[in-house]
Amino acid sequence: MVGETILEINLSALKNNFDILRAKINKNTMLLAVVKAFAYGSDAVKIAQFLEELGVNYFAVAYINEGVLLRKSGIKTPILVLHPQPINFQLLIKFNLEPSLYSFNTLNAFIEVANANSKENFPVHIKFNTGLNRLGFAQKQIEDVVKIVNSNPSIHVKSVFSHLAASEDEKERDFSLNQIELFHNITEAFQSLCGYSFIRHLCNTSGVVNFPEAQFDMVRCGIGIYGFDNMKNNNHKFIPVAALKTIISQIHTIEKGQSVGYNRAFIAEHDKKIATLPIGHADGIGRHYGNGVGSVYVQGQKAPIVGNVCMDMIMIDVSEIDCNEGDEVILFDKNTTAEEFAINGDTISYELLTGISQRVKRVFITG
Ligand SMILES: *Cc1c(COP(=O)(O)O)cnc(C)c1O
């Protein structure tokens, strides 16, 4: 019995997914685990500690404060910060985090801070844009980048990387292959100019699944570790790690013509049994799941959300379900997945998972 709203994190499932990814990649390819956004909404510290024990090679976070949190909790593995803001570079150096440098602005700003701290060979990661058009140097800037890098002993290029735009999309296969080739050419040119070798990495989870030939020296996996592979049929045996569970707070029997919730958005067409749950849009179940769009499971049966989603509560129709106040309710788990829940709300597992707010208690289980 859950007793309250919880996000249950299954560490055995996490290990299963880690092992699957490890088995998919070559022996000498490094595995970087992406633990940004509280490890995709689960718990960055717990997940990173667990993955560190499993022998993960690298971590990545999006922002510097996320990396600081990991260091403060004792994580020793190298941490790549994918989108660091120069205002926090001092903090990045202090906590031994490694920046992605993706523009002349960020490169020069970082060198200035590294010099001011009398750093030598501080590890940095140079990002190139190969088609996503989000962050990254252009291919034609290689020479200028190398010139700056080679004339500044305060930094050392530990890796050169890029990011695929549509690795999960079969229709964009040619585009992805083109990105892979461009990345290959960029790293070749970079290496011959700078004169030393570095880690090369391109693939995210669906890149690993769909382009095994593009592993280079390291892969960066997020969603796969948490149990999803973005493919239509999960035939890779990833197991969703997170389950969102709650309980029934109260059951009302309402008569035909009565309404439920704010703005009377739901009007009963006949007598109904309605259950109120202690989870709302402040917990990450957005208003777009209201009015029948989202459904939850009670006693193994599907119960649609009725009326508008409130900040702290939703109401569901349990007219056809034999249930009681205090019964467990499942929003998603490894069987009725976050991916399916998200699709109903016209979004993706990434958004649903990372949106589960910090108010929801995280509970760790194994088995
Ligand atoms: C988030 C992110 C990843 C992880 O992608 P998944 O699809 O979750 O495996 C990898 N690389 C970069 C640059 C990212 O921002």
The ligand as an SDF file (V2000), in Angstrom:
LIG
                    3D

 15 15  0  0  0  0  0  0  0  0999 V2000
   19.9490   14.7620  -23.2080 C   0  0  0  0  0  0  0  0  0  0  0  0
   21.0960   14.4970  -24.0820 C   0  0  0  0  0  0  0  0  0  0  0  0
   21.5040   13.1580  -24.3450 C   0  0  0  0  0  0  0  0  0  0  0  0
   20.7110   11.9520  -23.9120 C   0  0  0  0  0  0  0  0  0  0  0  0
   19.7480   11.5890  -24.8970 O   0  0  0  0  0  0  0  0  0  0  0  0
   18.7780   10.3390  -24.7370 P   0  0  0  0  0  0  0  0  0  0  0  0
   17.9020   10.3870  -25.9360 O   0  0  0  0  0  0  0  0  0  0  0  0
   17.9970   10.5700  -23.4790 O   0  0  0  0  0  0  0  0  0  0  0  0
   19.6070    9.1090  -24.6580 O   0  0  0  0  0  0  0  0  0  0  0  0
   22.6810   12.9890  -25.0630 C   0  0  0  0  0  0  0  0  0  0  0  0
   23.3910   14.0410  -25.5260 N   0  0  0  0  0  0  0  0  0  0  0  0
   23.0000   15.3220  -25.3170 C   0  0  0  0  0  0  0  0  0  0  0  0
   23.8170   16.4300  -25.8760 C   0  0  0  0  0  0  0  0  0  0  0  0
   21.8370   15.5890  -24.6070 C   0  0  0  0  0  0  0  0  0  0  0  0
   21.4490   16.8610  -24.4270 O   0  0  0  0  0  0  0  0  0  0  0  0
  1  2  1  0
  2  3  1  0
  2 14  2  0
  3  4  1  0
  3 10  2  0
  4  5  1  0
  5  6  1  0
  6  7  2  0
  6  8  1  0
  6  9  1  0
 10 11  1  0
 11 12  2  0
 12 13  1  0
 12 14  1  0
 14 15  1  0
M  END
$$$$
